[in-house]
Amino acid sequence: MNKSKNFSGQPITKQVLDFILPNDVHRTTEKHNSDRHTKKFTTYEHLATMICTAAARFMKYRVSCLPVKTKSII
């Protein structure tokens, strides 16, 4: 059984998240104080989840929502 070696690279979700810098999200979070009641699920993680959900809905591919590790913002 031959395995395909023609991969397109990173998942779409990862490519979109690379355009959105975590520092920009962190700065906006601090400005609007949106993480004031958050313990674990931060604004950046919520954004990543929403992008993944939207990509999966429109493209209907499971590959678009592979687990993406969010970068720590500290």
DRENTORKOL-3810 file (N, C-alpha, C; in nm, 4 decimals):
REM DRENTORKOL-3810
@n.u->0.0840; n.v->-0.1169; n.w->0.0000; ca.u->0.0000; ca.v->0.0000; ca.w->0.0000; c.u->0.0895; c.v->0.1245; c.w->0.0000
@n.u->0.0771; n.v->0.2041; n.w->-0.1022; ca.u->0.1578; ca.v->0.3252; ca.w->-0.1146; c.u->0.0953; c.v->0.4390; c.w->-0.0351
@n.u->0.1778; n.v->0.5091; n.w->0.0366; ca.u->0.1305; ca.v->0.6263; ca.w->0.1107; c.u->0.1579; c.v->0.7506; c.w->0.0271
@n.u->0.0606; n.v->0.8384; n.w->0.0242; ca.u->0.0757; ca.v->0.9615; ca.w->-0.0519; c.u->0.1739; c.v->1.0548; c.w->0.0182
@n.u->0.2629; n.v->1.1124; n.w->-0.0581; ca.u->0.3590; ca.v->1.2089; ca.w->-0.0030; c.u->0.3316; c.v->1.3493; c.w->-0.0554
@n.u->0.2171; n.v->1.3672; n.w->-0.1187; ca.u->0.1787; ca.v->1.4971; ca.w->-0.1715; c.u->0.0864; c.v->1.5663; c.w->-0.0726
@n.u->0.1433; n.v->1.6357; n.w->0.0229; ca.u->0.0650; ca.v->1.7068; ca.w->0.1221; c.u->0.0636; c.v->1.8547; c.w->0.0884
@n.u->-0.0462; n.v->1.9191; n.w->0.1226; ca.u->-0.0577; ca.v->2.0614; ca.w->0.0912; c.u->0.0098; c.v->2.1493; c.w->0.1955
@n.u->0.0636; n.v->2.0917; n.w->0.2991; ca.u->0.1309; ca.v->2.1714; ca.w->0.4013; c.u->0.0473; c.v->2.1816; c.w->0.5265
@n.u->0.0376; n.v->2.3010; n.w->0.5800; ca.u->-0.0352; ca.v->2.3228; ca.w->0.7043; c.u->-0.1856; c.v->2.3229; c.w->0.6793
@n.u->-0.2634; n.v->2.2841; n.w->0.7810; ca.u->-0.4086; ca.v->2.2945; ca.w->0.7673; c.u->-0.4515; c.v->2.4398; c.w->0.7490
@n.u->-0.5672; n.v->2.4577; n.w->0.6904; ca.u->-0.6189; ca.v->2.5920; ca.w->0.6616; c.u->-0.6320; c.v->2.6745; c.w->0.7905
@n.u->-0.6769; n.v->2.6096; n.w->0.8964; ca.u->-0.6938; ca.v->2.6813; ca.w->1.0226; c.u->-0.5625; c.v->2.7412; c.w->1.0699
@n.u->-0.4567; n.v->2.6661; n.w->1.0596; ca.u->-0.3250; ca.v->2.7129; ca.w->1.1011; c.u->-0.2791; c.v->2.8293; c.w->1.0132
@n.u->-0.3066; n.v->2.8221; n.w->0.8841; ca.u->-0.2673; ca.v->2.9298; ca.w->0.7938; c.u->-0.3405; c.v->3.0595; c.w->0.8273
@n.u->-0.4692; n.v->3.0499; n.w->0.8597; ca.u->-0.5465; ca.v->3.1695; ca.w->0.8944; c.u->-0.4981; c.v->3.2266; c.w->1.0274
@n.u->-0.4704; n.v->3.1385; n.w->1.1251; ca.u->-0.4250; ca.v->3.1863; ca.w->1.2555; c.u->-0.2866; c.v->3.2491; c.w->1.2502
@n.u->-0.2072; n.v->3.2128; n.w->1.1504; ca.u->-0.0760; ca.v->3.2749; ca.w->1.1363; c.u->-0.0873; c.v->3.4227; c.w->1.0970
@n.u->-0.1985; n.v->3.4602; n.w->1.0318; ca.u->-0.2194; ca.v->3.6005; ca.w->0.9951; c.u->-0.2612; c.v->3.6848; c.w->1.1149
@n.u->-0.3221; n.v->3.6210; n.w->1.2144; ca.u->-0.3696; ca.v->3.6924; ca.w->1.3327; c.u->-0.2652; c.v->3.6759; c.w->1.4420
@n.u->-0.1955; n.v->3.7800; n.w->1.4724; ca.u->-0.0891; ca.v->3.7725; ca.w->1.5717; c.u->-0.1476; c.v->3.7663; c.w->1.7133
@n.u->-0.0968; n.v->3.6753; n.w->1.7950; ca.u->-0.1463; ca.v->3.6653; ca.w->1.9328; c.u->-0.1282; c.v->3.7942; c.w->2.0121
@n.u->-0.0234; n.v->3.8684; n.w->1.9822; ca.u->-0.0017; ca.v->3.9951; ca.w->2.0534; c.u->-0.1113; c.v->4.0964; c.w->2.0233
@n.u->-0.1612; n.v->4.0976; n.w->1.8992; ca.u->-0.2712; ca.v->4.1874; ca.w->1.8646; c.u->-0.3981; c.v->4.1504; c.w->1.9405
@n.u->-0.4252; n.v->4.0208; n.w->1.9482; ca.u->-0.5432; ca.v->3.9750; ca.w->2.0217; c.u->-0.5272; c.v->4.0068; c.w->2.1700
@n.u->-0.4073; n.v->3.9865; n.w->2.2220; ca.u->-0.3817; ca.v->4.0146; ca.w->2.3638; c.u->-0.3992; c.v->4.1637; c.w->2.3936
@n.u->-0.3501; n.v->4.2484; n.w->2.3058; ca.u->-0.3634; ca.v->4.3930; ca.w->2.3257; c.u->-0.5109; c.v->4.4347; c.w->2.3247
@n.u->-0.5886; n.v->4.3794; n.w->2.2333; ca.u->-0.7315; ca.v->4.4107; ca.w->2.2269; c.u->-0.8047; c.v->4.3553; c.w->2.3484
@n.u->-0.7628; n.v->4.2376; n.w->2.3931; ca.u->-0.8220; ca.v->4.1773; ca.w->2.5129; c.u->-0.7987; c.v->4.2652; c.w->2.6344
@n.u->-0.6777; n.v->4.3169; n.w->2.6469; ca.u->-0.6465; ca.v->4.4055; ca.w->2.7594; c.u->-0.7250; c.v->4.5364; c.w->2.7501
@n.u->-0.7396; n.v->4.5880; n.w->2.6290; ca.u->-0.8099; ca.v->4.7150; ca.w->2.6099; c.u->-0.9575; c.v->4.7034; c.w->2.6504
@n.u->-1.0216; n.v->4.5933; n.w->2.6120; ca.u->-1.1642; ca.v->4.5757; ca.w->2.6383; c.u->-1.1923; c.v->4.4896; c.w->2.7616
@n.u->-1.0859; n.v->4.4406; n.w->2.8243; ca.u->-1.0971; ca.v->4.3602; ca.w->2.9461; c.u->-1.1890; c.v->4.2396; c.w->2.9259
@n.u->-1.1720; n.v->4.1706; n.w->2.8133; ca.u->-1.2625; ca.v->4.0606; ca.w->2.7800; c.u->-1.2285; c.v->3.9293; c.w->2.8498
@n.u->-1.1116; n.v->3.9182; n.w->2.9093; ca.u->-1.0753; ca.v->3.7949; ca.w->2.9803; c.u->-1.0915; c.v->3.8084; c.w->3.1322
@n.u->-1.1706; n.v->3.9030; n.w->3.1773; ca.u->-1.1793; ca.v->3.9288; ca.w->3.3216; c.u->-1.2438; c.v->3.8138; c.w->3.3987
@n.u->-1.3332; n.v->3.7375; n.w->3.3362; ca.u->-1.3987; ca.v->3.6260; ca.w->3.4045; c.u->-1.3468; c.v->3.4909; c.w->3.3548
@n.u->-1.2373; n.v->3.4916; n.w->3.2835; ca.u->-1.1843; ca.v->3.3700; ca.w->3.2223; c.u->-1.0856; c.v->3.3007; c.w->3.3145
@n.u->-1.0972; n.v->3.1696; n.w->3.3201; ca.u->-0.9989; ca.v->3.0918; ca.w->3.3958; c.u->-0.9064; c.v->3.0168; c.w->3.3008
@n.u->-0.9623; n.v->2.9496; n.w->3.2001; ca.u->-0.8783; ca.v->2.8705; ca.w->3.1101; c.u->-0.9028; c.v->2.8986; c.w->2.9620
@n.u->-1.0240; n.v->2.9268; n.w->2.9225; ca.u->-1.0587; ca.v->2.9431; ca.w->2.7814; c.u->-1.0462; c.v->3.0907; c.w->2.7438
@n.u->-0.9290; n.v->3.1273; n.w->2.6935; ca.u->-0.8996; ca.v->3.2689; ca.w->2.6669; c.u->-0.9642; c.v->3.3160; c.w->2.5365
@n.u->-0.9553; n.v->3.4446; n.w->2.5132; ca.u->-1.0119; ca.v->3.5042; ca.w->2.3925; c.u->-0.9441; c.v->3.4495; c.w->2.2673
@n.u->-0.8124; n.v->3.4329; n.w->2.2705; ca.u->-0.7409; ca.v->3.3805; ca.w->2.1537; c.u->-0.7832; c.v->3.2364; c.w->2.1238
@n.u->-0.8006; n.v->3.1549; n.w->2.2272; ca.u->-0.8458; ca.v->3.0177; ca.w->2.2069; c.u->-0.9885; c.v->3.0149; c.w->2.1524
@n.u->-1.0718; n.v->3.1072; n.w->2.2000; ca.u->-1.2085; ca.v->3.1167; ca.w->2.1488; c.u->-1.2073; c.v->3.1572; c.w->2.0018
@n.u->-1.1226; n.v->3.2509; n.w->1.9659; ca.u->-1.1092; ca.v->3.2928; ca.w->1.8263; c.u->-1.0648; c.v->3.1758; c.w->1.7388
@n.u->-0.9668; n.v->3.0988; n.w->1.7853; ca.u->-0.9187; ca.v->2.9837; ca.w->1.7094; c.u->-1.0288; c.v->2.8795; c.w->1.6911
@n.u->-1.1085; n.v->2.8586; n.w->1.7935; ca.u->-1.2194; ca.v->2.7640; ca.w->1.7846; c.u->-1.3244; c.v->2.8109; c.w->1.6854
@n.u->-1.3558; n.v->2.9387; n.w->1.6879; ca.u->-1.4559; ca.v->2.9930; ca.w->1.5958; c.u->-1.4082; c.v->2.9871; c.w->1.4500
@n.u->-1.2801; n.v->3.0132; n.w->1.4269; ca.u->-1.2253; ca.v->3.0046; ca.w->1.2909; c.u->-1.2305; c.v->2.8602; c.w->1.2418
@n.u->-1.1958; n.v->2.7667; n.w->1.3287; ca.u->-1.1995; ca.v->2.6253; ca.w->1.2936; c.u->-1.3418; c.v->2.5809; c.w->1.2605
@n.u->-1.4379; n.v->2.6254; n.w->1.3390; ca.u->-1.5776; ca.v->2.5906; ca.w->1.3159; c.u->-1.6273; c.v->2.6472; c.w->1.1834
@n.u->-1.5932; n.v->2.7713; n.w->1.1549; ca.u->-1.6353; ca.v->2.8338; ca.w->1.0294; c.u->-1.5709; c.v->2.7644; c.w->0.9098
@n.u->-1.4434; n.v->2.7300; n.w->0.9209; ca.u->-1.3752; ca.v->2.6612; ca.w->0.8112; c.u->-1.4355; c.v->2.5230; c.w->0.7876
@n.u->-1.4677; n.v->2.4526; n.w->0.8935; ca.u->-1.5268; ca.v->2.3189; ca.w->0.8797; c.u->-1.6660; c.v->2.3268; c.w->0.8181
@n.u->-1.7387; n.v->2.4298; n.w->0.8532; ca.u->-1.8745; ca.v->2.4447; ca.w->0.7998; c.u->-1.8731; c.v->2.4728; c.w->0.6500
@n.u->-1.7823; n.v->2.5587; n.w->0.6068; ca.u->-1.7819; ca.v->2.5971; ca.w->0.4666; c.u->-1.7089; c.v->2.4985; c.w->0.3771
@n.u->-1.6097; n.v->2.4316; n.w->0.4297; ca.u->-1.5307; ca.v->2.3433; ca.w->0.3438; c.u->-1.5687; c.v->2.1971; c.w->0.3567
@n.u->-1.6347; n.v->2.1605; n.w->0.4653; ca.u->-1.6801; ca.v->2.0233; ca.w->0.4876; c.u->-1.5665; c.v->1.9225; c.w->0.4897
@n.u->-1.4485; n.v->1.9656; n.w->0.5313; ca.u->-1.3340; ca.v->1.8756; ca.w->0.5422; c.u->-1.2954; c.v->1.8631; c.w->0.6886
@n.u->-1.2675; n.v->1.7426; n.w->0.7308; ca.u->-1.2187; ca.v->1.7257; ca.w->0.8674; c.u->-1.0738; c.v->1.7712; c.w->0.8788
@n.u->-1.0010; n.v->1.7713; n.w->0.7688; ca.u->-0.8600; ca.v->1.8103; ca.w->0.7705; c.u->-0.8441; c.v->1.9565; c.w->0.8100
@n.u->-0.9443; n.v->2.0391; n.w->0.7802; ca.u->-0.9333; ca.v->2.1817; ca.w->0.8102; c.u->-0.9347; c.v->2.2087; c.w->0.9597
@n.u->-0.9802; n.v->2.1147; n.w->1.0398; ca.u->-0.9904; ca.v->2.1368; ca.w->1.1836; c.u->-0.8999; c.v->2.0442; c.w->1.2630
@n.u->-0.7839; n.v->2.0170; n.w->1.2126; ca.u->-0.6889; ca.v->1.9410; ca.w->1.2915; c.u->-0.6539; c.v->2.0216; c.w->1.4153
@n.u->-0.6242; n.v->1.9558; n.w->1.5253; ca.u->-0.5929; ca.v->2.0307; ca.w->1.6470; c.u->-0.4773; c.v->2.1285; c.w->1.6250
@n.u->-0.4999; n.v->2.2515; n.w->1.6624; ca.u->-0.3996; ca.v->2.3549; ca.w->1.6477; c.u->-0.3591; c.v->2.4003; c.w->1.7862
@n.u->-0.2314; n.v->2.3926; n.w->1.8180; ca.u->-0.1848; ca.v->2.4423; ca.w->1.9464; c.u->-0.1780; c.v->2.5939; c.w->1.9408
@n.u->-0.2452; n.v->2.6558; n.w->2.0338; ca.u->-0.2382; ca.v->2.8014; ca.w->2.0380; c.u->-0.1091; c.v->2.8426; c.w->2.1060
@n.u->-0.0564; n.v->2.9531; n.w->2.0612; ca.u->0.0678; ca.v->3.0043; ca.w->2.1173; c.u->0.0395; c.v->3.0747; c.w->2.2482
@n.u->0.1258; n.v->3.0573; n.w->2.3436; ca.u->0.1074; ca.v->3.1304; ca.w->2.4687; c.u->0.1396; c.v->3.2775; c.w->2.4452
@n.u->0.0664; n.v->3.3650; n.w->2.5093; ca.u->0.0763; ca.v->3.5077; ca.w->2.4818; c.u->0.1578; c.v->3.5806; c.w->2.5873
@n.u->0.2049; n.v->3.5151; n.w->2.6834; ca.u->0.2738; ca.v->3.5835; ca.w->2.7916; c.u->0.4116; c.v->3.6180; c.w->2.7545
END
